[in-house]
Amino acid sequence: MKFSKYILLVICFSFLAFTTVKNTEPSSKYKCMVQLKNYQGEGAYVIVSLVDKNNKYVKTLQILGDDEKWYPDIRSWWPFFENTENTNVDAITGATIAGGERSVFAFQLNEGYLNQGYKLRFETSVENQNYYEKDLEILLDSKNLQNKFEGIGYIRYVRIMPTK
């Protein structure tokens, strides 16, 4: 009797492990460069998020700017971050980016998001200046993730390329 319980337990754990591995979507790594326009004033906070086709936040991929007291100024993203995700961010990188500067970072993206209407959203905010909820949005199409994209606010352009 004990032996059959042991066998049943092993089968259950094997099934659980197999289904967990089987349902894991492959992911790809990307390198992203954000180049800001020349402007006067403080450094820009840049938030890079994954949003679905209904513009709902799914995940924060990158935060450029580490002083959390300014995060509420990024009005659309802040409630999502504060309520659901502030311990589950892929990366927070140091200081803000000043006008004319650039920043390069890497992020990982689940391939299941490609060609399904998801977007990368780049939000920007500068102290005592404007906030751009959609400074740049990039549709996650497998053809799109190797291009240069122009922003409408503080972002001059963003380049994305897959890494190996």
C-alpha positions in Angstrom: 0.0 0.0 0.0 2.8 2.5 0.9 4.6 1.6 -2.4 1.5 2.5 -4.5 1.1 5.8 -2.7 4.7 6.6 -3.4 4.2 5.7 -7.1 1.1 7.9 -7.3 3.0 10.8 -5.6 5.8 10.5 -8.1 3.4 10.4 -11.1 1.6 13.5 -9.8 4.8 15.5 -9.3 6.1 14.3 -12.7 2.8 15.5 -14.4 3.0 18.8 -12.5 6.6 19.4 -13.6 5.9 18.4 -17.2 2.9 20.7 -17.5 4.8 23.6 -15.9 7.7 23.3 -18.3 5.3 22.7 -21.3 3.3 25.9 -20.6 6.4 28.1 -20.3 6.5 30.4 -23.3 10.0 30.9 -24.8 11.4 34.4 -24.4 13.8 36.5 -26.4 16.2 39.2 -25.3 16.3 42.6 -26.8 18.6 45.6 -26.6 17.0 49.0 -26.5 18.5 52.5 -26.9 16.5 55.5 -25.9 17.8 58.8 -27.3 16.2 62.0 -25.9 15.7 65.3 -27.7 17.7 68.3 -26.6 15.6 70.2 -24.1 16.2 72.5 -21.1 15.4 71.3 -17.6 15.7 68.3 -15.3 16.3 64.7 -16.4 13.4 62.8 -17.8 11.9 59.8 -16.2 11.2 57.1 -18.8 8.9 54.1 -18.1 8.9 51.2 -20.5 5.8 49.0 -20.1 4.1 46.1 -21.9 0.5 47.0 -22.5 -2.3 44.8 -24.1 -4.5 45.7 -27.0 -6.9 47.4 -24.6 -4.1 49.6 -23.3 -4.0 47.8 -19.9 -0.6 47.5 -18.2 0.8 44.0 -18.2 4.3 44.5 -16.9 6.9 47.2 -16.3 10.0 46.3 -18.3 12.3 49.3 -17.4 12.3 52.4 -15.2 14.9 55.1 -16.1 15.0 57.2 -12.9 15.4 55.9 -9.4 13.9 58.6 -7.2 10.5 57.0 -6.3 9.1 60.3 -5.0 8.6 61.4 -8.7 6.9 58.1 -9.8 3.3 59.5 -9.1 4.0 62.2 -11.8 3.8 59.4 -14.3 0.0 59.4 -13.9 -1.2 56.6 -16.0 1.4 54.1 -15.0 1.7 54.9 -11.3 -1.5 53.2 -10.1 -0.5 50.0 -11.8 3.0 50.1 -10.4 1.8 51.1 -6.9 -1.0 48.5 -6.6 0.3 45.5 -8.5 3.9 45.4 -9.4 6.4 47.5 -7.4 8.4 44.5 -6.5 8.2 42.8 -9.9 10.0 45.2 -12.2 12.5 43.8 -14.6 15.0 46.7 -14.1 15.4 50.1 -12.5 18.5 51.8 -13.8 20.0 54.7 -11.9 19.4 58.3 -12.8 17.1 60.0 -15.2 18.3 60.9 -18.7 19.1 64.5 -19.4 18.1 66.3 -22.6 20.2 65.1 -25.5 21.5 62.0 -23.7 20.9 58.4 -24.4 20.5 55.2 -22.4 20.9 51.6 -23.4 19.3 48.6 -21.6 18.3 45.1 -22.3 14.9 43.4 -21.6 13.4 40.0 -22.0 10.1 39.5 -23.7 7.8 36.4 -23.8 7.3 35.5 -27.4 3.7 34.8 -26.8 3.1 38.6 -26.8 4.3 38.9 -30.4 1.7 39.5 -33.1 -1.2 39.5 -30.5 -1.8 43.3 -30.3 0.5 44.0 -27.4 2.6 47.1 -27.4 5.7 48.6 -25.7 4.7 51.9 -24.2 7.4 54.6 -23.4 6.1 57.2 -21.0 8.1 60.3 -20.1 7.9 63.0 -17.5 10.2 65.9 -16.6 9.9 67.9 -13.4 7.9 71.1 -13.8 7.3 70.3 -17.5 5.1 68.0 -19.5 4.1 64.4 -19.1 3.7 62.2 -22.2 1.6 59.1 -21.5 2.4 57.8 -25.0 5.6 59.4 -25.9 6.1 56.3 -28.1 4.2 53.1 -28.5 5.6 50.2 -30.5 3.3 47.4 -31.7 4.9 44.0 -30.8 5.0 42.6 -34.3 7.9 40.3 -35.0 8.9 42.5 -37.9 8.8 45.7 -35.8 11.4 44.7 -33.2 14.4 45.6 -35.3 13.7 49.2 -36.2 14.1 52.8 -35.2 11.0 54.6 -33.8 10.4 58.4 -33.2 8.8 59.7 -30.1 6.4 62.7 -29.8 7.6 64.1 -26.5 11.0 64.0 -24.9 12.1 60.9 -26.9 13.9 61.7 -30.2 14.0 58.0 -31.1 14.2 54.4 -29.8 16.1 51.6 -31.5 15.3 48.0 -30.7 17.3 45.0 -31.8 17.2 41.3 -30.8 20.3 39.9 -29.0 21.5 36.4 -28.9 
